[in-house]
Amino acid sequence: MTLPIAYAFGDWRLVPSERRLSRGETPVKLGGRAYETLLALIERRDRTVSKDELLDTVWPRLVVEENNLQVQVGTLRKLLGHPAIATIPGRGYRFTLMVSVEGDLPGSPGALESRPATTGAPVVVPPRLTNLPERLPELIGRDTEVALLCTLLQEHDVVTVAGAGGIGKTRLAQQAAAELVDRYSGGVWWVELATLGEAAELPGAVNRALGVQVIGGRDAIDGVVAALRTGPALLVLDNAEHLLEAVAGFVHALRERSPATKVLLTSQELLRLPNEHVLRMTTLGLPTAETLEAARGSGAVALFVARARAVDPAFQLSAETFGPVVEICGRLDGIALAIELAAARVRLLGLIGLRDRLDERFRVLTAGSRAVLRRHQTLRAGLEWSHSLLTAAEQTVFRRLGVFTGGFALEAAQQVADDEAVDAWDVLEHLGALVDKSLVVVEGDVVPRYRLLETTRLYALEQLAAAGETDAVLERHGRSMAELLYVDPGSGAMAGWKPAERVRRAAEIDNLRAALNWAGQRADDTLAVQLAVAAMPSFYFTYAVADYAERVLPLRARIGPTLPAPLQAAFWLSLAFMSRTSASAAGWDAATRALDAYRALGQPVGHFSAIVQLLAIGARRASSMDLAALVADADRIESDEFPPLLRRNFCWARYRWEMSRGNHEAAHASLLRGLAIPEVEGDPRWRIGLLVFEGANLADTEIALGRVEDGERRARAALEGLDATGCTANIVGHVMDTQMLALALLGRNDEAIALGRRARPLLEREGDDLRLLDALALAASGQGRHSDAALVAGYTDAAKEHNGERRWPNQQAYRDRIQTQLAAALPPQTLAALLGQGRALSRDAAFSHAFGSAA
């Protein structure tokens, strides 16, 4: 085995036998641990080297903290350039420069510690003109931004790194400046502006950073220009947001007199110079999937783990810890400062304790490094700094925007922040200023939407409370949601909405949740009910059916004769519409009231829609109402002018009614009539609805007619089509339910159980997961788990009785089949006892037995 005489990369050369690194002909001094780290990375340049492997190689037989390795990597990056050593989050490091090998020498390539050290002449580090720190902490999760900023500085004369406080602007600028030191013969000079109180102090601060003493009455900028004449230079002005006008004037004058000098600034707001180029920082990346692998690839998580290990070396990202870590990073919006402060508390509070205290983040996330600015030692101090730079009117708008959750539209912001002192057009101007100052985030291009990061929003709410405006602004928030989103569901407008309108309304789901929570306690009856109606489409389009019912059911007690009749009708139809799959008693009552109300109002579309909900709900309930009369009533008033989606829904509701009577052929025919209604062109939701219509309902009738294999194939094809659309809505669970039943009937029990596991979380969101249990009991019995099947059957019987539901004739046939199988496998007394025990189970326990996971 042999060792190379030297490794060459770029204009660098490393000679292992002499432990010597040189750049061109100039030897470069390198500490022993940094040298070992570099050699280990070069020798393993064909792969990623884990941190544990590097620690074992560079510090053999020693136990050291991971931050020692980070210091050595940081030293090498300062020397070779940041891109030379890539961080592979969650895995380690990799040497990225092209390496050529020069010759061989005898020796062993394996044991680095056995290589001889040299005692030759001392090496000399070439002088570097800079006041940057010798060592910088590792910058995590920002490799792309560092490379981009270095490129921008090569191509532009003035570059501003803009972003919210605590997002990491200073560290990004430091890293890029350090990597570019060798490109500027006139030096790279760092000037901290945060400590300056007045604009007049600016030139003096720059002179001090350059080591220049201004004598007599000379213009202070003269010294700066003179000091920078030695060659191209980079001047970094950090934290410029509170001196924008003075900094802009200074940079303009400097560029005129010293055109070879480039300027890099960090600021929450832009200077708006003609030649200014901007890199606007975003928050650190969060995981794109709920997996350990995705968490390891996240910049936010990588930063949290690194800082947590600095205070607790035993901390690891694992299958047990990654969930809480991701939740913490997400709730902190990926803000670097907040994540670092949070990680520093892990040893004191523990991971779960930290997560559970994030609502108190301004008290918990404190005590940052004493080496940084005071306003970077706590979250509150950083936000107080940003808030202090706002005008009084901007502060007013800022605190009022804190009532929005999940973002807001421009119109809503104007309604909420508007009052006698700040009119709607002023709000528009002040909102623009808050965006410029990085306190409000803009999302979307065609129709922009605005958002306060969660930590910023909590601070705004504190300011709102301090101003004594909380109750008044919350009421304006509720009224704005009702006014902007209210539509009578009996008008048919909802069925004709284009995708963009559905997206617009779905985006307001968090605001509507907050408004409903407030309205349930404080709003007058009219506003509370208006909000319930306004919220229904948003909850429907986000498939939050059960969530809607939970929030709106208590409002039934507030429906009284003082409310306008159209509002009462709209409320009852909204509640019925969102109850039609679960077939609850409250939904049945609401649909009955809606029908009476729209009949009295003489609104045919509302009348027709109420019948649709009654048929859909009544088909599953033990009701004395004559549903046949409702069908005849609907046939009488139906019109081709009604929205196509509403007419198809009637075919679906009629199918349910026919199935409840055992008229499987008539049910099948009703579905075929629905499929013949012309499609809404260009609406992807129509395509999804069609797949569900065919895969769940039409397949259901085929199974009931004895064509089980045809039904299974139809449901499977529909699921494949839904997968292709990317749909993950609750309605996919209905197709899974149908296929699962077919699989159980065909004896493919393992497949049925697996599909049931996938379907339950979807149907649970609309409170309709009970429908899965008959098929699961059939499959469990087919697997020979007769006791589990009996327990599940007993629970299902009791639950349906409690809910006032009845099985359709085909469903009763499946239940009878389960009973026959259990009677053949279990003694009568045992079966009776198990059925009785099942009736006392909780729903989760019943599903555990159904899936075979009960203890």
N, C-alpha and C positions, 0 to 999 in steps of 0.2 A: 504494500500500500504506500502511496506517496502523498505528500502535501504540495500544493501549488507554491511556486516561488512568489506569486503575487496575484491579487485580484484587482482588475481595473474596471472602473465604472465612471463614465463621464471624464472629467479631468482629475479624478481621484485615483489613488493607488494604495492598496493595503498589502503589506508584506507580513504574513503570519510569523515567519521564522524570526523576524526582528521586532515584532509587535509595533510596527511603524505604519503610520498613515500620513500620506502627503497629498498635497494638491498642486499639481504641476511639479515643480522642483522644490516647493516649499513644504518642509515638514510641518505637521499640525499636531499640537498637543492634545491628547485625549486621555481622560482618566481611565483607570484600569477596568472598572465595571462597565463604562460606556464602550470601551474597546471590545470586551468580551461579548457584550450585547450585539454590537455591530458584526463581529465575526460570526456569531451564532446565526444571525439573520441571513448573512451572505451565504454561509454554508448550506442553509436550508431554504434558499431562495426559490425553490421549485414548489413550495407549499406554504400554507399558513402555519405559523409556529404558535402554539398555545402559550398563554402566560405562565402556566405551571411549568412547562418545559423550559422556558427561558429562565425562570427563577431557579430551577434545579441546575441549569447549566452555568449561569453566571454567579450564583451563590451556592456552590455545592456544599451539601451537609450543613447548611445554615437555614434557619427559619426567619424569613424577612417579610415585611408587609409589601403588598402589591404596589403601593405608591413609590417604592424604591425603583421598581422597574419603569414606572411611568416617568420618573425623573430622568432616567438614562435614555429612554426613547425620546423624550422632549429635547434633551441635549443633542442627540444625533439629528433630530429634525431641524434644529436651529443651525446645525453645521451643514447638513446636506440638502436642506430644503424639506418642507413638510411632506410633499408627495413621495419622497424617497421611501418612507415607511408607512404603509397603509394600515389603518386599524380595521380589522374585521370584527364588528361588534359581536360580543359573546363568544368569539373564537380565539382571537389573538392578534398577531401582527404578521405582516409580510413585506419583505424587501422588494421594491418594485423597479429599481433601476436596472438597466441592461448591464450584465457583468461578463467580462471576458477573463479567461484564466491564462496566466503567463507561466509556462514551464512547470516542472515538478521537482520536489526534493524528497529524499527518503523520510519516512516518518509515519506516524499513525494518525489518521483523520478523526479518530473517535474521541479521545480524551483531551479536551481543551486545556484542562488544568495541568497537563504534562508538558505543554509546549514551553520551550525555554524563553525566558524574558531577556531583554537586552539591557546592557548597561552603557550604551553608547552616549553620544553627545546629546544634551537636552534639546528638545524641539521648541520652536517658537511659534506662537500664534500671531498671525498678521493683525495689525491694529484694525479695529472696527469703529467707525465714527458713528456712535449712537449712544443715547442715554437709556435705551431699553434695558430692562432687567436681564441679568446674565441667564437666569433660568425662568421659564414660564411654566405654569401648571399645564398638564395635558388638556388640550381642547378636544372635547368628546362630541361626536355627532355632527361636526361641522366641516368635514373634509371637503364637501362639494362647495360650500360657501367660501372657504379659504382659497381654493383654487380659482373660483370665480372672481373674488376680490383682487387677487394677485393679477389676474388678466385685465381687469378693469383699470388697475393702477398703471399698467403698462400702456394702455390704450387711451387713457383720459387724464386730463390735468387736475381736475377737482372731482373727488369721489366722496359721497356721503353715505355712510352706513346708517340707515334710519330704522327705527323700531321702538316698540314699547319699552318702558323701564324694566330692567332685570332680564331682558331677553338674551343678552350676551353680546351686545355691540362692542363693548370695550375689549373683551377677550378676542373676538374675531379680528378687530383692528390690530391688536398686539401681535397675534399670530402671523397675519399677513405681513405686517411691517418687519417682523423678525426674519421672515423668510426672504425678504427683499433687500436686506441690509447691504449685501455685497453688490447690488446693482446700482447703488448711489454713492459715488465718490465723495459727494458733499455731505453724506451722512443721512441717517434716519433719526428724527428728533420727535420725542413725545412731549406734548404739552397738556397738562391736566387743567381744565377750565372750571370744573365743578366748584372749586374752592374760591373762585373769584366772585366778588360781590358787585362790582361795577364794571362797565364797559371800558373805562379808562385804564383799568389794570391789565387789559389784554396784552398790549405790546410788551410791557415789562415782563409778564409771565413767559412770553415767547423768548425774550432776550435771556432770561435766567436759565431756561431750558437749554439754550445754545451756549451758555457760559459767557455771555457778552455783557459788559458793563457799559451803560450809556452815561456819557460824561457831558456836563453842562446842559445847554439848551438844545442839543441835537435832537432831531426827530427820532423817536424810539424805533421806528421802522428801519432807520438807516443801519442800525446795528444788526438787525436781522438780515438785511440784504447783504451787508458786508460779510457776515459770517457764512452766508450760503454761496459765496462766489467761488468757492474751491471746486465746485462741480455740481452735477445734478444732485438734487436732494429731495427727500420726502419729509414733509412736516405733518405731524399727526396732531390734530386738535380734538381732544376727547371731551365729551359732554358739553356741546355747544348750545343746547336748546334754550338756555336762559339768557344768552347774549347774542341772539341771532343777528340783529342789525349790525352790532359792532363787529362780529366775526365776518359777516358778509363783506363789510367795508374793508376790513383788514386783508381778507383773502384777495379781494379785487385789486387792492393797491399792491400787495406783494407779488401777485402774478404779473402785473404790469412792469414792475421793476426787476423781478427775478423770474423770467419765464422758464428757466430750467428747473425751477422748484415745483414739485407737485404737492398737492394738499389732500390729505385724507381726514375726514371729519366723522365723528359719531354724534348723533343728535336724535332726539325724538321728533324733531321737525326739520324740514328742508330749509336750506338757505335761499333757494330760488335764484341762484346765480345763472347767467346765460349758459355757461359751460359746465354746470354741475351735472354729474352723472350719479344715479342713485342705486344703491343696493338695499332694498327694503327687506329686513330680516323677518322671517316667520318663526314661529315657535318650533321647538325640537320635534322631530317626527315621532308619532305614536304608533303602536303596532297596528297592522292592517288586518290581523286575524287574532282570534282568541286562542293562540297556541304558544307554547314555550319558545319554539323556533322563531315565531314572529316577534315575540318580546325581545329576544336576543338581538334581532336586527333593528331595533328601534333606538334612535339616538337619545330620546328622553329616558328610556329604561337603562341604557348603557351609562348615562350620566348618574342616574340614581344609584346604580349598583356600585360604580366607582367611588362615589362619595360615601355611601354606606359602608363600604369595605375600609375606607380610610379611618372610620371611627370604630368599626367592628370587623376585624380581618376575617372572622369566621362567617360573615354574611355571604350567602350564595343565592343566585337566581336559580330556582328549581321549580319542579312541578307544583310544589306546595306554596312557594312564595311569589311566583310570577303574577298570579291573579291580583292579589292586593297591590303589588308594585305597579302594575298597569293601571289599576283603578286610581291610585294616588297620582301618578303622572298625568292621567287624563283629567282628573279633577283640578289639577294645577295647570291645565292647558299647555303642558310642555314648556312652560316658562323656566329657563335655566336657573335663575336665582331662586325661585320658589322650590324647585326640585332639590337644589343643593341645600337649602335650609331645611327641607323636609328630611332628606337623607341624614343630615347631622343629628336628627332627633331619634333615629332608629334604635340606637343603643339604650336611650333613656326610656322611650315609650313602647318599644317593640313595633313590629310592622302593623299589626292589627290595631294596636292602640293609637298609632299615628294616623292610620286611615280613618278611624272612628272620630278623631278630633279635628278633622280638616274643616269642619264648619266653624271652628274657633281658630282658624289659621293665623289671624293677625296676632294672637297671643302665643300660639305654639311655634310658628316659624320665625324665630328671632335668633339673635346671637350668632351672626355670621362672623367671618374672619375679621380680626382687628386690623388686618393689612389692607382692607378695602375701605371705600368711602362709607361713612356712617349710614347713608341712605341705601346702601347695599347690604346692611347688616340685618335689616328686618323688611318684611314686605310692606308694612305700614309706612316706614320712612321713605321707601322708594315712591310709593303712591302719593304721599304728602308732597314730595318734591314736584312730581308732575302736576298735581292739583294746584300747587301754589303758582305755577306759571300761567294758569288760565285767568282770563278776565272774569269779572263777577258774573256776567251774563253766560259765559261759557261754563262756569261752575254750576250755574242754575240748570242749564240744559243737561250737563253731564250727570248730575245727581238724579234727575228725573228719568233719564234713560236707564237707570239701574233697575227699574221695575220690569223691564223686558227680560224674558228668559228665552234662550234659543234664538236670539236675533230679532230683528224687527224691520219692517218696511218703512220707507220714508213717510208715507201718509200717517202711519201710526205714531211715528216719532213726533210729527208736527202736532197731532191731536193731544198727545200726552204732555209734551213740554210747553205747549202754548198757554198763555194766560194774559192778564192785563199788562204785565211788564214785558213779556217776550211773545211777540206775535208769531204766527206760523212761518212767515218768511224769514224772520230773525232766526228761528229754529233751524231753518235750512242752512243759513250762513254759519251758525255756531256748530252745527253738526259737521260741516266741512272742515272747520277749524279743529275739531276734536279728531277727525280722521287724520288731518295733517300732523297733529301732535301725537299720533300713534296711540291714542286712548280708545279709539273706536276702529274696529276692523271692517273693511269692505269686502264682501264676497259676491261673486257673480258679476257678469259684464252687461248683459242685455237689460236685465232688471236687477239692479244692485240690491243687496240686503246687507244690513249692518249688525254688528255684534260687539258687545263688550266681553272681553275675556272674563272668566268667572271670578277670578280674584279681584279684578278691576270692578266688576259689577257689585261684589260684596262691599267694597270700599264706597262705591257710589251710594249704596243703600244706607250705609252709616251716615254719610253726609246728608242724605235725604231726611233721616230721622233727626239729625242734629238741627236741621232747618225747620223741623216741625211740619213737614209737608207729606209725610208718608200716607196718611189716610186719604188726603185729597188727591194725590197722584195715583194711588191704587184705584180709586174710583174712576179717574179719567182713563186709566189703563183698561179697566173693565168696559167702560162705555165705548172706548175706541174699538175694542175687539167686537163688541156687539154691533156697532154701527158699520164697520168695514166688512163684516163677514155674515151678517144675518141674511138669510133667504128662507122663504116659506117652502118647506119640502113638498107641500101640496101643489106647488106651482109647476112642477115638472122640470124646473130649470136645472136641477142637479143632474138629472139623467142626460142632459145635453151638453154638459161642460166639456171643453176640450182639455187635453192633458196639461197644458200650461196652467189652467185655472185650478186643476186638482193639485198640482205641485205647489201653487201659491198658497192654497188653503192648508195643505199638509204641513207646510213650513211653520205654521202658527200653532202647532199642537202644544208646545211647551207654554206659550203665552196663554193659551186657552185653559190649560190645566191650572195655571196660577190664578187666572181670573175666576175660574169656577170655584177654586178653593176659597178665594176671598169672598165671592158672592154667596157661598153657602153660609157664611157667618155674618156678613155685614150689609150686603146690597139690599135695596128694596126689591119687592117681589117681582116687579116688572123687569128690572134689569137682570135679575137672577135667571128668570125664565128666558129672556132674550138671549142671554149667553148660552144657555143650554141648547137652544135651537141653532144659534150661530156656530156652536162647536161641533154639532153632529157630523157635518161633512168632513171636517178635518180628522176626527177620530175614525171615521169610516175609511177614509183614504189611507190612513196609516194602520188600519186593521186593529185598532185598539178598542174593540167592541166591548169587552168586559170592563175595561177601564172606564169607558163612557157610562155604562150602566151604574157602576159603583158611585160615580160622582153625581149623576143626575137623578137617580131614584129618590134621594131625600127631598128633592125639590117638588115632588108631587104634592106634598102637604101645603105648598105655597100657591097652588092653583085655586083661585077663588073667583067669585063673581065680579070683582073689581077689575080683573084683567080683561083686556079686549078679547073678544071671541076668536078673531083670526090667530092671535098669539097662543091662546089655549089649544086651538086645533093643531097648530104647528108643533107645539110642545109634545102633544100626545102622539102625533105621527112620527116625530123624531125618535121618541122612546120606543115606539113599536117597531120602527125600521131597524133599530139597533138590537132588537130582541128576537128577530124573526128566526134566527138559526137556533138559539138556545131554547125557544118556545117557553119562556118563563111565564108564570102567572101574571107578573107585572106587565109583561109585554102584551099578553092577551087582553088585559084590562085597558092598557093604553090604546091598543088598536081598536077596541070597541068604542072607546070615547072619541077617538079620531074620526071614525066612520060617522058617528052621530053629529060631530061638529061640522065636518065638511058637507054632509047632507044639508044641514041647516043653513050653511053659508052658500049653498048652491054652486060649489066649485067642483066640476066634474073630474078634473085631474086628481085633486086631493081625495075625492070620493073613491075613485078607482084605485088609487095608491093604498088607501086604508083597507080596501077589500083584499088587495094583494097580501098585505101584512097579516090580516085576519086569517086568510086561507093558509098561509105558510105556518102560522103559529097554531091555528086550530087543528090542523091535520095531525099534530102530535099531542093534542090534549084531549082529555075525556070531557068534551064539551056537549052541552045540550043544544047549542045553537045549530040551526039548520044551515049548514054550509052550502048545500045545493042551492038555496035561495040566494046566497051571496054570489055564487057562480053565475046564476041567471041574471042577477043585477049587474054584474061586471060585463057580461056579454051584451047587455042592453045599452050600456053607456060607452063601451069601448069605441074609440075612433082612430082612424089612420093618422090623425093629427097628433095623437099622443106620442111622446118620445119613444123611439124604438126600444130602448133599454127597459122602459117601464112595461111595454107590451110583452117583451120577452120574460120579464119577471112574473107577469101574470101567468104565462104558460108554465113557468117553473112552479108557481104556487098551486096551479091547477093539477100539475103532475103529483104534487104532494097530497092533495086532497084525494085524487083517484087512487093513489097507493094506499092511503089510509082506509079506503073502502075495499081494497083487494082487486080493483079494476086495473090490472097491470097493463093490459093492451091499451086501454084508454089513456093511462099515464104515459105510455110510450108514444102514443100518437100526439099527445099534448106537447111533449118535448120536441118532436119533429116539427110541429107547427112553429114553435119558438125558433128553431134553427133556420126556418125559412124567412124569418124577418130580416130585411136587408141590414148588412153590417154597417157600422159607423166608420166611414172611411178614414184611415190614418190614425185610428185611436188604438194604441197598444193594449189598453185595458179591455177593450172589446174582445181582442184576440185571447187574452187571458181568461176572460169570462166564458168565451166559447169553449175553450179547452176544459174548463171546470164543468160546464154545462154537459158536454159530451162524456167526459171522463168519470164524473161522479153520478150524474143523474141518469143519463141514457144507459150507462153501464149498469146502474142499479136496477133499471127495469129489465134489462136483458138477464141479469142474474135471477131476478124474481120469476121470469118466464122460463127458467131452467136452462138458459144458455150461459152457463157459468164461465166456460172457457172464453166465449166471445166477450163477456163482460170484463174478464180479467185482462184480455188483450187490449180492449178499448181503454181501460183505466191506465194500463201501463204505458200505452202510446201517449195518452194525455199527460202523464207525468214527465215523460221524455220531452214533450213539447213545452211544458212549463219550465223545466230545467233550462231549455234553450233560451227562454225569455228572461231567465234570471229571477223569476218570481219566487219569493219566499213568504208569501202572505198566508194567513190562516186558511184561506180557501183551498190551498194546496192540500191541507189536511183532510178535506172532504173527499178528494180524489184518492188519497192514501187509504182512507177509511173503506171506500168501496173496493179497492183492489185487495186490501187486507181481508175483507170478508170473503171475496172470491178465492183467495189463496187458502184460507181456512177450510172452506167448503171442498176445495180440491185436495186437501190433505197436505198442503205445502206449509206446514205449521211453523217451522223455523223462520221462513221468509215472512209469514204473517206477523209473528212476534216482533221481528226486526223492524218491519214497516210501522207497526204500532208505536214503537219507541220513537220513531221519527215524527209520527203524526201528532202525538200527544202535546208537545210544547206549542204546536201551531193552533190546535183546537182549544187548548187551555186559555189562549188569549181572548177567545170569545165566549168562554164559559160553556163549551159544548163538547168537552172531551169524554163525557159520559157515553156518548154514542159509540165509542170504540170498544166498550167492555164486553158486549155480547160476542163479537168476533174474537176478541182475545180469550174469552172463556172457552169458546169452541176450539181454538188453537191449542190452549193449554190442555184441554181434555185429550185432544189428538196427540199430544206429546206424552200422554200417560200421567200428567200432573193433575189427577182427578180431584184431589183435595183443594188445590189452588183454584181449579175451575169452579168447584162448588162454592167456595168462599166468594169468588168474584160474581157468580150468578146471584147469590143471595144479596150481595151489596147492590147490584144493579137493579134487582126487583124492588128493593126498598127505596132506592134513590128515585126511581121513576114514579113510584107511588107518592113519595113525598113531593115531587115536583108537579104532580097532576098529569103526568105523561102516560100515553098508552102506546103499546107496540102496534105497528101496522101488521096486517095478516102475514106478510112475508117475514117480518121480523119475529113475529110470534112463532112462526115455523122454525126459524133458526134457534129460538130459545127452547122449543120443544125438542129439537134435535140434541141440544146440550143435555137436557133432562134425561133423554133416552140413554145417551152414552154414560152419564153419571149413574143412572139406576142400574145399568149393566155392570158397572165397575165397583160400586160401593154398596155395602149393606144399607137397607132402608133407614135404620136408626142413625147410622153414621152420616148418611147424606142429609137427613133432616137436621142433624146437629150442626153440620158445616154450613148449610144454608142459613140457619139461624144465626150462627156466629158471623157470617158474612154481612148480615144486615146491620151489625153494630160496628163494622169497620169504618175507618176514615177513608176518604177518597184516595189519598196517597197510598195508604196501606193496601187498598184494593188493587191499585195499579202495580204495586210491588209484587203481589201474588200473581197478577196477570202476566207480568214480565218474567216471573221466576226469580226475582231478586229479593224476596222476603227472607228475613233472617230465620 
